[in-house]
Amino acid sequence: MPNYNFKCLDCHKIFEIRATIKEMEEGKFSCKNCKSKNVKRVFDSFGICTSGGSCPTCSTGNCSICGS
């Protein structure tokens, strides 16, 4: 099952969702931080961090891509 990155348009957090294609088509996701349903899918830049220190692949704050 693939992982997808989303950004909450309310609290601006980036988070990752593991979902099936069917679940992606239904699009019923909410922010893991604030529970808002106002989210937008964002796309990875294939190993180049452009998220300004809030990488979706690093929830611990020790990102090997951007160093945050």
N, C-alpha and C positions, 0 to 999 in steps of 0.2 A: 504494500500500500504506500503510495507516494506521500511526501510531505509538501505542504504548501505554506507560504508565508503571507501573512496578512498584517495590515496596519489599522489600528483603531483610529477613526477620524474624530473621536471625542477626546480620548486621553493620549493619543499619539504613540502608544506603545506598539511595537512590532512583536508578533508572536507567530508560532508555528502550529499548524494543524496537520494531523495525519488523517487522510480521508480517501474514500473510494471515489471513483469517477462519478458514480451515482450521487454520492453525498455532495460532491462539488457542483453538480448540476442543480441540486436542490438549494444549495447556498444558504443553509440555515446555521450560520456560524455566529458566535458572539465573542467579544474580547475576553481573554482570560484574566485581564486585570480589572476592568470596570463593568464587565458583563453587557456592554453596549452591543447592539446589533448593527451599528453604523461602522462597518468594516469594509476594507478594500484590499483585494489581493495585490501583493507586491511581488516583483520578480527578482531572483538572485542575480548577482553580477559575476557568477562563476569564480568565486575565490577572491574577488576584489571588493573590499568593504567600502560602501559609499553611504552607509547609514549614520555616519557621524558618531560612532562609538556605541550604537545600540543595535548590534548585529542580531538578526533573528536566530542565528545558529549558536548564540552564546547567551544562555540565561544566567550564567554564574558570574559574569563580569571578567572572565579571563579568556578573552577571545584570541585565538591564534591568527586570525585574519587581520583584525584592526588593532590588536594590542590593548584593547580596553578591558 
